[in-house]
Amino acid sequence: MRDPGTSLRGSSEVEVVLIIHEDFDAVLNQLSSLRSIRNYRLEPGPSKTIRDTYFDTPDGRLRKRGTNVRIREIDGAFFISTKWGARRTLKGATLRKEVEVPWSERALRNLIKDLKLEIGGSPWHQFSEATPIESMKTIGLQMTQDRETNREVRNISSWLKPTLVIAELAIDRVTYHIGNHNASIFEVEVEEKAKKSSSVVRDVTKALIHAYQPALQKWSQGKLVTGLAIQRLLETEPVDNLLDHDRLRPEAFIRIDQTVRLWRKSWSRRLVRTLMSRN
């Protein structure tokens, strides 16, 4: 959805995420030089620097609902985004709803209404188009993650219709700013861009894994939860166990995956207890 005057509905996105967990530079260089894969063209698009700042209520209500709220900055332009309803497909892709609209007071008011957020006082006299982070804080939300993504884009098309972009391959260097530490990971995302092109996402993903495994593997955790797990591990383990010159060590990915799985088990148990208490 692109119209900030409408209620929260959103569009669906289908994507597969791969993680580079070893031989970072070699794999990145090879991926950057790719211009075709299987029967598809890879056409370089404009590079992007994306700054994402995530927010939640003090009691973590949005996360408990499975809803993510963020401010995104691209080349000085700000957007407010909401994602919810994430689920895994049978083919291993992630399907979720997403709304992203230009940052404005109207968009923020709609967000508060749609998410049924309770705000105290009258924060609107402090609203500023130029300072969205501070404006989010004035309505009582807390920052939960700050990250920067340097993205190389490859538009995927067929040789028969080279101008029709059917999917996108993104090569991401993601840097999480956590306290005094910067923690970088390297991801590859393959995302559907045209209707009924999920098979393209699947074909390209399989070809990439076949060509670059074991350095490149499927990664079932999103950027947000990956960063939260890194933050938790940095609070409980020596930094040198996790980072090498601000890059995540290969063995740290196992710890991240274990941490997230433990969280999900805990959330599932709490949900069961809540449902049982209502009977």
Secondary structure, 3 states (H helix, E strand, C coil): CCCCCCCCCCEEEEEEEEEECCCHHHHHHHHHHCCEECCEEEEECCCEEEEEEEEECCCCHHHHHCCEEEEEEECCEEEEEEEEEEEECCCCCEEEEEEEEECCHHHHHHHHHHCCCCCCCCHHHHCCCCCHHHHHHHCCCEEEEEEEEEEEEEEEEECCCCCCCCEEEEEEEEEEEECCEEEEEEEEEEEECCCCCHHHHHHHHHHHHHHHCCCEEECCCCHHHHHHHHHHHHHHCCHHHHEECCEECCCHHHHHHHHHHHHHHHHHHHHHHHHHHCC
